[in-house]
Amino acid sequence: MEALFSLDLSYYLLVSLGVLIGIIFGAIPGMTATMAVAVCLPMTYALDLNHGLALLLGLYVGGISGGLVPAILINIPGTPSSITTTFDGYPMTLKGEPEKALKIGIVSSLVGGLFSAAVLYYFAPTLADWAIKFSYVEKFLIILFALTVIASLCTRLLVGIFSGVLGVWVSLFGVYDMAKGGNGELRIVPEVLSVFLENGFSLLPVLIGLFGLTVIFGEAEKGVHDEATTSVKLSKDKRFSWSVFKGQTINLLRSSTIGTFIGLLPGVGGSAASVLAYSQAKNFSDDPSKFGTGHPDGVIASESSNNGLTGGALIPLLSLGIPGDSTTAVLIGAFTLQGIQVGPLFIAEHTDVWNTMMLGLVVANLIMFAIMYYAIRHISKVIMIPKYLLYPGIMMMCVVGAYAINSGIMFDVWTLFLFGLIGWIGVKLGLEIAPFIIGFILGPSAEVYFVKSLESFGTLAIFFTKSPIALFLWGLIALSVGYSVYSTMKAKRASAKDTV
Amino acid sequence: MDTLAELLKVQIDFEQSHLLFPSIVEWVLGGLMLAIIVVHGPELLAQWRNGALRSCLAKWQVDKKRLFGCLALTLAYFIAMEPVGTLYPNSGIGFLLTSIVYGFALSRLFVHDINRRKWMLIALSSVLTPLFVWVVFAHLFRITLP
């Protein structure tokens, strides 16, 4: 409560601005919450951490929520996580109930977001307290576990692991940091580039390149077509009524829980959460045949789960220092800018920031609801903004973000371009961006934990014998790899059966 | 058991410690690449032989004009930004001027079925957007721009 009154008006204005920009990004197909956060990061350069986070949390919540608008109105998910919203949202539009579908989605998003914020508030400090006891060995194994979980959820396990390890390798460019106990010697980088890459690639140009430029190059390849070619109008005949939520408590709670706990798993993403929540809602329904025909239950399940992801993905970030999804990976950049390291000690050492973040998350959800619920008629017009006007502006924001990060180094702009190309070409070759980026972020820490463990104990056996937690983590690693191998084999058998 | 313990023993030379982890990562990457070739290689080879991969490549739809135009414009934008900026140092003018030209050219490249209204919109947006970004970041936030 104290935090609520200690913040000035600008804090709430920044959350609102973030939510509004986030909704716009989310509502335009092809642009995601991650892109919104990455592109708007330079706006936080001149802000302190609390105000910067206010903006970014607003962007995160707004970006995830905005995806429901095109999903319902034009059958194109604005963000990957709103894919299941199209299943029933668009049929509702066809039945003349677009406004009703949108408002059901907005209310469900609010419930999911607030539920996950509550789980985050109670769960993250407990997890952090537990993680404080971790030595370098367990910390290294946690990173290994995070990478295997992300990789195991990729289409091809080996390629997923390869992408993650490649991200780790790219993160090792430059000197072995003396501040972290390294010897200050340069590695991997050729002599000719040592001036530019002494400290390796900066995190933000890499992130902005992968999530900003890659999208624009991809769109250019497809010809930059605008999805909404006719104007979108919301009919007034079938209005929204709160009674639609009667008997939906279980669906709301179950879907929000699924979203929150899927968010806990590093790199899994909102689409997996919404697909799982949707299928569970269908399985538990008295009449599953209604799903896919414009059934409000489907929209409720999808939207409460994908907003449930927001708080869930922040749990591993704030308690372990491991991003829960690609958007929270970009949030790490905001903390890095302010010289704050997220991890088990974060909540204990920065209680004020933690409280302000929690407040920001709750306020962002409430503002998202207010903006979208009362201004949905105007918000829905966002999908009409032509991309040929948007993309140049986004490109300029990307340049500002990259150039200013180290107070004006052109090499960072070239890094932006390079990783934009790597992202665009890499995806075509099968490279998985989520494991790559998580590997890139966690690589330097993984190195320190690994080398220091060996320096202290002098044997590789320590990674198995250090503690029961280490063994437990190996169990989880084996489980995630085993699950992936099993599901791949199952899919292969199913496709073989189909061809027969 | 003792032999295994002996095998797992590692002594790290601090002078060379910067190479330990990258070397391991490189070996792992090499191993993974080999595993990918072994697991997915035959499947890809078969697809190449029966023409599936070639027809997939042939079907790859690319808007060459917009894609390569976008890449070339972006490259030119990045190259020009700093030299133009040196004409008016520490003011962000390099960014502003090159962004106006780039914004106009990129919008023109991306737009379909151009008409008078779209020309107006493009012209207006290519001046106002960079101007807004420049005022906000270079003047309001005092962020360094080229």
Interface residues (C-beta under 8 A of the other chain):
Chain A: P42 M43 Y45 A46 R156 L158 V159 I161 F162 V165 L166 V168 W169 L172 V175 Y176 G182 N183 G184 E185 L186 R187 I188 L213 I216 F217 A220 E221 K222 G223 V224 H225 P386 K387 Y388 L389 Y391 P392 G393 M395 M396 M397 V399 V400 Y403 A404 S407 G408 M410 V413 W414 F417 A446 E447 F450 V451 L454 E455 G458 T459 L460 A461
Chain B: A5 L8 K9 V10 Q11 I12 F14 E15 S17 H18 L19 L20 F21 P22 I24 V25 E26 V28 L29 L32 M33 A35 I36 V39 H40 Q61 V62 D63 R66 L67 G69 C70 L71 T74 L75 Y77 F78 M81 E82 F95 S99 Y102 G103 L106 S107 F110 V111 H112 L121 I122 S125 S126 T129 P130 V133 V136 F137 L140 F141 R142 I143 T144 L145 P146
